[in-house]
Amino acid sequence: MSQPSTRQELVDYCKRRLGAPVLEINVADEQIDDLVDDAIQFFQERHFDGVSQVYLKYQITQDDIDRGRAPDGKNPSAGIAVTTVSANIVGTSSTFSYKENSNFLQIPSSVIGVQKIYHFDGANTTTNNMFSVKYQLFLNDIYYWGSTEILTYAMVKSYLEDINFLLTTEKQIRFNKRMDRLYLDIDWGSVSVGDYLIIDCYRSLDPNDYHKVWNDSFLKMYLTSLIKKQWGQNLIKFQGVKLPGGVELNGRQLYDDAQKELDDIMEKMSNTYELPPLDMIGWWYVKSIFPARF
């Protein structure tokens, strides 16, 4: 069918685009399975429709604090990994030891990128508890709508956001999608059991759960070219072989045509389907001016 909703329907669609069943597509099923996996991985990592932005909520436990707390007399190796290397310097063998933070949160494998984290612990100036400036502002002024103006309220809110931005520093994080580990460079002794971390991240779409992925126009075009390239690769060694009836195999032409199509697809991906990289200086400048919008 022209609108595939399963893995096999997508494979059949691509084969028909290449000439099946009129022509025999000389690609093994195992090769096609590998190409489908490669196409899905590329779609999830590069296409903006291959991921969705989600907010994962994680509650800090005592084990997290114990692993991340600075070493003390009771647990001298808490949250620390030691890497030792040796070298021969001027005929003398020397050993160097390096310590690093080894505490991390294991992230689901479907998460391919982490933007930032939000720490909700009631420790900043704009919290919702009854001792915050925000609460007192609503209690004493906003409750009586005639006692203040919207402009005054907006200016106070902007001022509070500026204070919060200056005094509450961004939590430093490190994440690599090949490790599925989120490292938090924070003072674990300053957090409490039960505090929440909101992780702003991007999660890849599983086509087995979201069947419309199989019908994505880019994925169909990309997989068709991949199969065509593999078809040409398989026939290159038969270059010049004549079949009955005078037909001559030309695997090199198939391969070159498919490679040109893939180059065009890659360029189209960068220009059309991929999110452009943000300039970090400009991004943080805009965020500092309009913190409530980001």
Long-range contacts (C-beta under 8 A, 24 or more apart in sequence): 3-215, 4-214, 4-215, 4-220, 5-211, 5-212, 5-214, 5-215, 6-211, 6-214, 7-36, 7-207, 7-214, 9-214, 10-36, 10-214, 10-215, 10-219, 10-220, 10-223, 11-36, 11-223, 13-220, 14-220, 14-223, 14-224, 14-227, 15-227, 17-220, 17-224, 18-224, 18-227, 18-228, 18-231, 25-227, 25-231, 26-231, 26-234, 26-235, 27-227, 27-230, 27-231, 27-234, 31-230, 31-234, 32-227, 32-230, 35-223, 35-226, 35-227, 35-230, 36-223, 38-226, 39-219, 39-222, 39-223, 39-226, 40-207, 40-213, 40-219, 42-222, 43-213, 43-216, 43-218, 43-219, 43-222, 44-112, 44-204, 44-205, 45-112, 45-204, 46-269, 46-273, 46-274, 47-216, 47-218, 47-219, 47-269, 47-273, 47-274, 48-273, 48-274, 48-275, 49-205, 49-216, 49-218, 49-273, 50-204, 50-205, 50-213, 51-112, 51-113, 51-202, 51-203, 51-204, 51-205, 52-202, 52-203, 52-205, 53-200, 53-201, 53-202, 54-201, 54-202, 54-203, 55-198, 55-199, 55-200, 55-201, 56-108, 56-111, 56-198, 56-199, 56-201, 57-196, 57-197, 57-198, 57-199, 58-105, 58-196, 58-197, 58-198, 58-199, 59-194, 59-195, 59-196, 59-197, 60-191, 60-192, 60-193, 60-194, 60-195, 60-196, 60-197, 61-193, 62-193, 64-103, 64-105, 64-188, 65-188, 65-189, 65-191, 65-193, 67-102, 67-103, 67-188, 68-101, 68-103, 68-184, 68-186, 68-188, 69-188, 69-189, 70-188, 70-189, 79-103, 79-188, 101-183, 101-185, 103-183, 103-184, 103-188, 104-181, 104-182, 104-183, 104-184, 105-181, 105-182, 105-184, 105-197, 106-180, 106-181, 106-182, 107-175, 107-180, 107-181, 107-182, 107-199, 107-201, 108-180, 108-203, 109-180, 110-203, 110-204, 110-206, 111-177, 111-180, 111-201, 111-202, 111-203, 111-204, 112-177, 112-202, 112-203, 112-204, 113-175, 113-177, 113-201, 113-202, 114-173, 114-175, 114-182, 114-199, 114-200, 114-201, 114-202, 115-200, 115-201, 115-202, 116-170, 116-171, 116-173, 116-200, 117-171, 117-173, 117-184, 117-197, 117-198, 117-199, 117-200, 118-197, 118-198, 118-200, 119-171, 119-186, 119-191, 119-195, 119-196, 119-197, 119-198, 120-195, 120-196, 120-197, 120-198, 121-191, 121-192, 121-195, 121-196, 123-168, 124-164, 124-167, 124-168, 125-160, 125-163, 125-164, 125-167, 125-168, 126-160, 126-161, 126-164, 133-160, 134-160, 157-292, 161-291, 161-292, 164-291, 165-288, 165-291, 218-265, 218-269, 218-273, 221-265, 222-262, 222-265, 225-258, 225-261, 225-262, 225-265, 226-258, 226-262, 228-254, 228-257, 228-258, 228-261, 229-254, 229-255, 229-258, 229-259, 229-262, 231-258, 232-256, 232-257, 232-258
